[in-house]
Every structure is written in C-alpha cells, then in structure tokens.
C-alpha cells in the first residue's frame, strides 16, 4: 500500500504516522517511474503458525541478504524503487508486517515487541541467510534497532532512513502540547474509519468517511489502486493502524535509551533535508534539534556509526532519493564483509 493513500483528512494519518508536524507532499509525481503491477498480488506467503502468514518479496541473489523494513503503516511497496537497485548486488527481501498489504492480521497490540517477534519468526520460517544487512525507514528504524539489540548475531549491518525525532517535548514543548491536543481528534477520526470498515461501509460517499481511504496513487495502475483500496477497506487494516499509531505516541515521546548499544556493527543513518519543510516557523527549529539529537544518539550506539545528510528529499528518502539509499546499503554490505575480527 502506498503512503499517498494515508494522506486523508488534511493529512491526519500522515501526521500521526510520523509523529511530527504535517509532512510535505511526497515527490512521487516528480518522477516517471511507476510502481509495478506485481504489487497487486502476494509474492510468497510465509507461514508463521497459528493460522498467520506474512507476505515476503525477495529478488536478486548473492552471498549476503538485505532485509527491508518499512515505516509505520507502509508495506513492501514502499521499496519499489530501492529493491531493484539492490537486487543487482545481493539477495533483497521486503515484507508486509501483520495486518498490512497481503499479510494476515496479528494479535494486538502491534508494538515493537510484536513486530520484532514476527520478524524473527519470518526470518527462521523463510530460511533467510543470516547475518542480514537490515534497512529500516521511519518507524522501521526502531524495529531494526530493537531487533539488532535482541538478536545481534542475526544482523551484520544497519542502514536507517531518517529515524524520527524522539523526546520531542524536550526540544519543542509548544509543538508537543498542540500535538497532544490534535491527536485526540485524529484518533477519533481513525476510530470512525475502523467502525465503518467493521460495518462494511468503506468505500463511502459520506464526506467524512470518504477521507478514510484518501486518493489514488498517480504512479500506480488502476488495478493496483483497486487492490490498495480493498486492503484499506478491511477491519484488519484499521485495527492494525490504530494499534501501531497508538504505540507510536509512546515510542516517540521517549528518548533513545542510554542502554542501547550495537557494539561495532556497521550503522549508517541517512538524514533527510526536508523532513520538516512544512512545519510552522515557530516549531521548525525545535523539531530539527530533536531529530538531530535523536540521530546523533543512534549513530553513537555503534563504534562504526556514520551520519549521512541527503539533499532534496522529504522524510521518504526511499522514494525521493533511491540511489542514495542504494549507495548506503552497498557501503553497508562492504563494511559487513570486512567486519573486524
């Protein structure tokens, strides 16, 4: 499912998903590359047991495997530009987390512990060759970091795309106060979408409920847009979205743990230039400081941590600057091959 679908109700979902000021419109329309229709159907459904499956998309070949972890409520299609670039150098796998894309719904709550547990089972059941180079975007960076902390032998390197600011209230208290007030309205809206889905009322011609599904992705075919619309009309999707975003509030209010350490694991953080381009002038400085502090703390968790600034990109580096992502992952692959003894 493409993120454009989530820009509903004056970007309510996007603002919640990023846990920050309203993001700028994605730059998808500025490129001619279209999303392949292969995303209109499942790739390989991996049995997790207990009647649950996760959709796994792998391509390429090589002695090393790259695992792509999408942000918040995005699915494997968010990597449609990056995955083919990396498949020329390694085996590359992206997947849909529980309740998203073609994966079945998982038990609630959908928090970091649940995501890491599912990912570990997926890696085992799909027989993915470890250690993996793990690439995460947005909330996916938190999942990758927690996975690496819990299963360090499974991870040879990490590439983290624009890790979101944590502990924002310390740097932008005014923004945090406004955000806390607005989040009540946002979650009320999401609950109405959930109820409508449970009553099979989506898609809807109701002016408010019609915003639950947003607009079609101009880079996707009519077939793919129809599939995305069907996914978002299901109760499982909204159960998942609500749980994930409620947990995001908790995750991003906390600072990076002082106990987090990744030893000498190669770790590359890509920082986007225009994440807060649409933030109010009064908030932008504090938001930028919060993100810079967060990303510096993450880099410091590894003795081989590196921060790379990426120009001309929104928070969605994987769609705006896929070549920059491919370059960083290629570097991580090389670093993983030459890890110190």
C-alpha positions in Angstrom: 0.0 0.0 0.0 1.4 3.4 -1.0 1.7 6.2 1.5 -0.4 8.5 -0.7 -3.4 6.6 0.5 -2.7 7.7 4.0 -2.8 11.4 3.3 -6.5 11.6 4.2 -8.4 14.2 6.1 -5.8 17.0 5.7 -3.0 14.5 6.2 -4.4 13.4 9.6 -3.0 9.9 9.2 0.4 11.1 7.9 0.9 13.5 10.7 0.1 10.8 13.3 2.3 8.2 11.5 5.3 10.5 11.5 4.7 11.8 15.0 5.7 15.3 13.8 4.5 18.4 12.0 2.4 17.9 8.9 4.8 16.5 6.2 5.2 17.9 2.8 3.5 16.3 -0.2 5.6 13.3 -1.4 7.5 13.9 -4.6 6.2 10.9 -6.4 4.6 12.9 -9.2 8.0 14.4 -10.0 9.3 11.1 -11.4 8.1 9.0 -14.2 8.9 5.7 -12.5 5.7 3.8 -11.9 5.0 1.1 -9.3 5.0 -2.4 -10.9 1.7 -4.3 -11.0 3.5 -7.2 -9.2 2.5 -5.4 -6.0 -1.1 -6.1 -6.9 -0.7 -9.7 -5.7 1.1 -11.5 -2.9 4.6 -12.8 -3.6 5.3 -15.6 -1.1 3.2 -16.2 2.0 5.3 -17.4 4.9 3.5 -19.5 7.5 4.2 -18.2 11.0 1.9 -20.7 12.6 -1.4 -20.2 14.4 -3.1 -19.6 11.0 -1.0 -16.5 10.3 1.1 -15.6 7.2 3.4 -12.7 6.2 3.9 -11.7 2.6 7.6 -11.8 1.6 9.0 -10.3 -1.6 12.6 -11.4 -2.4 14.7 -10.7 -5.5 18.3 -10.9 -6.6 21.0 -13.3 -5.4 24.3 -13.3 -3.7 26.1 -14.4 -0.5 24.6 -11.6 1.5 20.9 -10.8 2.2 19.3 -7.4 2.7 16.1 -7.1 4.7 13.9 -4.0 4.1 11.7 -2.8 7.0 9.0 -0.3 6.0 7.8 2.7 8.1 4.7 2.7 10.4 1.8 1.6 8.3 3.5 1.3 4.9 4.1 -2.1 3.3 6.6 -3.7 1.0 5.6 -1.5 -1.9 7.4 1.5 -0.3 10.6 -0.1 -1.6 9.6 -0.4 -5.2 12.4 1.9 -6.4 15.1 0.7 -4.0 14.7 -3.1 -4.2 15.6 -3.5 -7.9 18.7 -1.3 -7.4 19.9 -3.5 -4.6 19.0 -6.8 -6.3 22.0 -6.4 -8.6 24.3 -6.8 -5.7 22.6 -9.1 -3.2 19.5 -11.0 -2.3 16.9 -8.5 -1.2 13.7 -9.1 0.7 10.9 -6.8 1.8 7.8 -7.9 3.6 4.3 -6.7 4.7 4.0 -6.6 8.5 1.0 -8.1 10.2 -2.3 -6.5 9.1 -0.8 -4.6 6.2 -0.6 -5.5 2.5 -1.2 -9.2 1.9 -0.2 -10.3 5.4 -2.8 -11.6 7.8 -3.8 -9.7 11.0 -1.7 -10.2 14.1 -2.5 -10.2 17.8 -2.9 -6.8 19.4 -1.2 -4.6 20.4 1.0 -4.1 17.4 4.0 -2.7 19.2 7.8 -3.0 18.7 7.9 -6.3 20.7 5.2 -7.8 18.4 7.0 -6.6 15.2 10.4 -8.0 16.3 8.9 -11.3 17.3 7.1 -11.6 14.0 10.3 -10.7 12.1 12.4 -13.3 13.9 9.9 -16.0 13.1 9.7 -14.8 9.5 13.5 -15.0 9.1 13.5 -18.5 10.6 10.5 -19.8 8.6 11.6 -18.3 5.3 15.2 -19.6 5.9 16.8 -16.2 5.2 20.6 -16.4 5.4 21.9 -14.5 8.4 23.5 -12.3 9.4 21.4 -9.8 7.5 22.0 -6.2 6.4 18.9 -4.6 7.8 17.4 -1.4 6.3 14.7 0.5 8.0 12.6 3.6 7.3 11.0 5.8 9.9 9.4 3.5 12.5 11.1 0.7 10.7 14.4 2.1 12.1 13.1 1.5 15.6 12.1 -2.1 14.7 15.5 -2.8 13.1 17.4 -1.3 16.1 15.3 -3.4 18.6 15.8 -6.5 16.5 19.6 -5.9 16.4 19.6 -5.4 20.2 17.7 -8.7 20.8 19.3 -10.8 18.1 22.7 -9.2 17.4 24.1 -12.4 15.7 21.4 -12.0 13.0 22.5 -8.5 12.0 25.7 -7.7 10.1 24.9 -4.0 9.4 22.1 -1.5 9.6 21.0 1.4 7.3 18.5 3.7 9.0 16.5 6.1 6.8 15.6 9.3 8.6 14.9 7.9 12.1 12.1 10.1 13.6 12.8 12.5 16.4 12.3 11.1 19.9 11.7 13.1 23.1 10.3 16.0 21.0 8.7 17.6 24.0 12.1 18.4 25.4 13.0 20.5 22.3 9.6 21.7 21.1 7.2 21.8 24.0 4.8 24.1 22.2 4.6 21.7 19.3 4.1 18.7 21.7 1.3 20.4 23.5 -0.5 21.1 20.3 0.2 17.6 19.0 -1.3 16.1 22.2 -4.5 18.1 21.6 -4.7 17.3 17.9 -4.1 13.6 18.5 -7.4 13.3 20.3 -9.2 14.4 17.2 -7.0 12.2 14.9 -7.7 9.1 16.9 -11.4 9.9 17.0 -11.3 10.1 13.2 -9.4 6.8 12.9 -11.9 5.1 15.2 -14.7 6.2 12.9 -12.9 4.7 10.0 -12.4 1.5 11.9 -16.1 1.3 12.8 -17.1 2.0 9.2 -14.8 -0.8 8.0 -16.3 -3.2 10.5 -19.8 -2.3 9.2 -18.6 -2.8 5.6 -19.2 0.9 4.9 -15.9 1.5 3.1 -15.5 2.9 0.5 -18.1 5.5 1.4 -19.7 8.5 -0.2 -20.1 10.1 3.2 -18.0 13.3 3.1 -16.0 12.4 6.3 -15.7 8.7 5.8 -14.6 9.2 2.2 -11.4 10.7 3.6 -10.5 7.3 5.3 -9.2 5.9 2.0 -7.6 9.1 0.6 -6.7 9.5 -3.0 -5.4 7.0 -5.6 -1.7 6.9 -6.2 -0.9 8.6 -9.5 2.1 6.2 -10.0 0.0 3.1 -9.6 -2.2 1.4 -12.2 -6.0 1.2 -11.8 -5.5 -2.4 -10.9 -3.1 -1.7 -8.1 -5.1 1.2 -6.8 -8.1 -1.1 -6.6 -6.2 -3.7 -4.6 -4.9 -1.0 -2.2 -8.5 0.3 -1.8 -9.7 -3.2 -0.9 -6.9 -3.7 1.7 -7.8 -0.4 3.4 -11.5 -1.2 3.5 -10.9 -4.2 5.7 -11.3 -4.1 9.5 -7.9 -5.8 10.0 -6.2 -2.8 8.4 -7.8 -0.3 10.7 -7.3 -2.5 13.8 -3.6 -2.5 12.9 -3.3 1.1 12.0 -4.9 2.2 15.3 -2.7 -0.1 17.4 0.5 0.9 15.6 -0.1 4.7 15.8 -1.2 4.5 19.5 2.1 2.7 20.2 4.0 5.4 18.2 2.9 8.0 20.7 4.6 6.1 23.4 7.7 5.2 21.4 8.5 8.7 20.1 7.9 10.5 23.4 10.7 8.6 24.9 14.4 9.5 24.4 16.8 7.0 22.8 17.7 4.6 25.6 21.1 5.2 27.2 21.4 1.4 27.4 21.1 0.9 23.6 24.4 -0.3 22.1 25.3 -2.1 18.9 29.0 -2.6 19.6 30.9 -2.5 16.3 28.0 -3.3 14.0 28.2 -1.0 10.9 25.4 1.5 11.2 24.6 4.2 8.7 21.9 6.9 9.4 20.6 8.8 6.4 19.1 12.2 7.4 16.6 13.8 5.1 16.9 17.5 4.3 13.3 18.5 4.1 11.5 16.4 6.8 10.1 19.5 8.5 9.7 21.7 5.4 6.0 22.3 6.2 6.4 22.8 9.9 5.3 26.1 11.3 8.3 28.5 11.6 7.9 28.7 15.4 8.2 24.9 15.6 10.8 24.1 13.0 14.0 24.8 15.0 12.9 22.7 17.9 11.8 19.8 15.7 15.1 19.9 13.8 17.0 19.9 17.0 15.1 17.0 18.4 15.7 14.9 15.2 19.4 15.8 15.1 19.8 14.9 18.8 18.0 11.6 18.2 20.0 10.7 15.1 23.3 11.6 16.8 22.4 9.3 19.7 21.6 6.5 17.4 24.9 6.9 15.5 26.8 6.8 18.8 25.3 3.4 19.7 27.9 1.8 17.3 31.7 2.4 17.1 31.2 2.2 13.4 28.2 4.6 13.2 28.0 7.2 10.4 25.6 10.1 9.7 24.9 11.0 6.1 22.9 14.1 5.1 20.7 13.6 2.0 19.7 16.7 0.0 16.5 17.3 -1.9 14.4 14.7 -0.1 11.3 14.6 2.1 11.2 12.1 5.0 10.6 9.4 2.3 14.2 9.0 1.2 13.5 5.6 -0.4 11.1 7.2 -2.9 12.7 10.6 -3.3 16.4 9.6 -3.4 16.5 5.8 -4.0 20.1 6.0 -5.4 21.3 7.5 -2.1 19.7 4.5 -0.3 21.3 2.0 -2.6 24.7 3.7 -2.2 24.4 3.5 1.6 23.3 -0.2 1.5 26.1 -1.1 -0.9 28.6 0.5 1.6 27.0 -1.4 4.4 27.4 -4.6 2.5 31.1 -3.9 2.0 31.5 -3.0 5.7 29.8 -6.2 6.8 32.1 -8.2 4.6 35.1 -6.6 6.2 34.0 -6.6 9.8 36.9 -6.5 12.3 37.7 -9.9 13.9 
